[in-house]
Amino acid sequence: MTLKTNIRAMKKTLVLIAAAAGLTLAAQPALAAGGESKPLRSGGFSFEGPFGSFDRNQLQRGYKVYREVCASCHGMELMHFRNLAEPGGPFFDSHQASPAENRWVKALAKENQIADIDTETGEPLMREGTAADRFPNPYPNATAAAAANGGAAPPDLSVMAKARSGGADYIYSLLTGYAAVPQGLQIRPGQYYNEYMAGDLTPFMPEGAHVPAGGFIAMPNPLTAGQVTYDDDTVASVDQMAKDVSAYIAWASDPRQVQRKQTGLGVLIFLFIFAGITYLSYRRIWKGVAH
């Protein structure tokens, strides 16, 4: 192969690489325009950051929103009623003998009917809930959940704040992100437009029209102002309820978050002190030794 042939081959390769790069760059704005959601809203949660902690009153309000609004569709299969009274939980009482003996938790558990088996006859039965029981699932199985919700089974909320990028801010944004359907957007029955739902709306907009941020969600807007009555007389606005239930779901996803932060801080203090003692010991041992 001659030198001229090599040069021609190199030129062709460079042209192909440049063309591919150009196509990639040209495609990026189109993908971004139709595939992005709005930047998440910040809930300003007290538990954010290395020194943050949960607001007990907010957790109690958030649990009430979950119980009265969300629990009709979403389960929390990893949560037991006793978890609510563990240190850092919404109903923790420093004077309680154990989480299972917490009066609030016992009362909340009794409000639920739990499917069980009679130990003597083996027959199925329904009994009052106890602190040791898991939160009951609103549906007997995933098939029934999907059938009752247009083919889309509502996700379990036990670890939702861990499962979604953005954590509590994502949940808060999603719950407050329902908006009027943009002009020209073709939306199918059983779907709703949400500005913070990831998706590509390009195929559902007229050609050449501006593609709005957001996507479709199968869950209708679950919150309306005044939907619950808070025990501490906090005004139950949509924004307030969204923040409270987002904080509660974040706690449920990691109930020992605050304890881990405190342990980590203690370990760092110990290591700092230990490093100082080690350095001083080193100076004392080698003091006066000629180099």
N, C-alpha and C positions, 0 to 999 in steps of 0.2 A: 504494500500500500504506500503511495507517494505522499510527500509532505502536503501537497495541495489537497489531496483526498482527505487527509486527517483534519486539515483546517476547515474544509467544508462540513465534515461530520460534527466538529466541535461547534460550528456556527449554528447548525440545525438543532443541536442539543440545547444550546443557550436560548434559541428562539422558542423551543417547546417549553423550557422551564419558565421563561418570562410569560408566555401565554397562559400557562397553568396558574402562575402566581396572580396574573391579572384577573383570571376568572374567579379565583378564590376570593380576592379582595372585593371584586364586584358583587359576589354573592353574599358577603358578610352583612352589608346593610339591609338587604332584603330579609335575611334570616333574623336579624336583630329586631327589625321593625315588627315582625309578626310573631316572634317567639319569646318575647320578654314580658314579664309582669312589672308592675310599678315597684320601685324601691320600697322595702318594708317600712311600715310605721314603727316608731319606737314607743313602747309602752311605758318607758321610764320606770321599770320594775325595781323594787328595793333589793331583790336578790341578785342583781347583776353585779359583776366585778368580783375580785378576790375576797373582799370584805363584806359583801352583801349578805343579807338574811331575809327570810320571808316575813311578810307582815301577817301576823296571826289573824287579825280581823279580816284582811283581804282573802285569806285562805278560806275562812268560814263563809264569806259571801260567795266566793267562787264555787265552793262545794254546793251551796244552795242553788246556784244557777245550774250546775251540772245535774243535780238531783231532780230539779223541777222542769228543766228544759232539755238538756242533752241526753239524760239517761233513758228517755223514751225511745231513742234510736241507737245510741252508742253505749257499748259496754265498757267495763274496766276490769277485765278478767284477772289481772295480776294484783288487784287491790283487795285487801280484806278490811272489814269494818274496824278491826283493832288498829290498823295502820293509822287511822285518823287520830288516835290518841297517843301515838308514839312521840318521843321528843322531837320537836320541830313541826309536828302535825297541827292541823287546825283546831283540834279539840284536846290538845295535851294539857294535863293538869298536874302540876308538881306534887299535889297532895294525893294523887290516886295511887292505889296499891299496885295496879298493873293496868296496861292499856285495855285489857278485857273487862276490867271493873269500872271503867269510866262511864259515868251515868249518861252522858250525852251519846256516847257510842252505843251503849246498850239500848237506849231509846230509839236511835236511828235504825239500828239493826232490826228491832222488833216491828218496824213499819213495813218490812219486806216479807213476802212469803217465799220460802226457799223449797225447791223440789228436793225430796229426799226419799230414802227407802226405809220402811219399817224394819227394824232389826229382828223382830220376832216373826213376822209373817212374810217378809220379803216383798210386800206390796208397796207401790209408789204412794207417796203422800206429800202434802204441803204443810210446812210448819213455820213458826215464827223464826225470823233470823236471829243469829247470835253474833257476838263480836268476832268469833272465829270464822264466820262465813265469808266467802268472797262476795263481791258486789254481784248481784244477779244480772244475767244477760237479758236484754229485752226480747231476744228471739231464741228459739230452741236450737237453731243451727244456722250456718251461713246461707244455705239455700232459702230458708224461710225469710232471712233478713233481706236477701236480694229480691225475692218475690214481692216483699212489702214495700220496696223502695225503687221500683222501676227497673230492676235488674242490677242495681249497684248496691252491694252490701255496705252499710256504714262501717267505717273502720273502728277498731278498738282504740280507746284513748289512753290506755295504760302508760304507754311510752311515746305518745304522739309528739311531745316536745323534743324528744331525742331523735325521733324518726324524720323530722322535717328540718331542713336547713333554716336557721333563723329562730328556731325554738319558740319561745313564748311570743316573740314579736311576729312570727309568721302566723300563729293562731289568732292573735289580736288583729292583725292586718286583714286576714281572711274574713273574720267575723264582721268587720266594719267595711269590707270592700265591695259589698253588693251595690250596684249602681244601675241607672237606667240603661237599657240596651242602646248602644251607639247606632246612629242612623245608618241604615244599609246592612247591618249585621244580620245574617240569617241564623236564627237560633231555633233549635228543634224543641218540640214539646218535652217537658220533663227536665230541661236544662236551664241554667241561670247564668247570667253574666257576672263575673267577679273580677275586679281590676287587679287583684293580687294572686289570682290563680294562674299558674304557668300553663302556657298553651300557645299554639300558632293559629291565629284567627284569619290568616290570609285567604284560605279557601272559602271562607264564609263571608267575604267582603267583595263588593263589586270591583272589577279589574281597574287598577289605577287609583283606587280610593285609599285614603290613609287608614292603615291598620292600627286599631287601638291596642293598648297594652292589656294584658290579662288573658282570661280564657273562660271556658265553660265549667260549671260545677253542677253536680246532680242534686246537691242539697239546697233546698230553698232557704232564704234568709230566716234563721231560727230565732232572732232576737227582735223584740219590739219594746219600746219604752214602757216602763211600769209593769213589765211581765212578771217580775217577782217582787216581793216585799221584803226588804232587808230588815233584820232584827235590830240593827244599829241606826236605823232611820236614814241611811245613805240613799240618795236619790238614784233610783234604778234606771238610769239612761242606758241607751244601747252601748255607748262608749264605755261606761262604767262596768256594765255586766260583761262586756267583751274582755276588758282588762282583768277583772276578777276571776273569771273562769279560765283565762289563759294562765294566770298565776297559779291557780289550783292544779291545772293539768301539768304545768312545769314542775310543781312540787311532787305530784304523783309519779312523774317520770323519773324523779331522782329524790326520794324522800330524805336521804341522808347527805344531801348536797352541803348543807351548812356545817354539819359535823366534819365532813371531809375538809372543808375550807379551814376550820378551826384546827384540825389535826395538822394540816399542811403548814399553817402559820407557826404552830408550836415546833414542828420539825425544823423549819427554817431558822427560828430563833435559837434552837439547840445547836444547829450546825454552825451558826454565826459565832456563838459563844465558844463552841469546841474549837473552831478555827483560830479564835483569838488566843485560847489557852495553849494550843499547839504551837502557835507562833512564839508566844512568850517563853515556852519551855525550850523551844529551839534556840532562842537567843541566849537563854541562861546556860544551856548545856555547852554551847560553843563559844561562850564569852571568854575572851582571853586566849583563845586558840589561834596561833599564828597561821596566817594564810600562806 
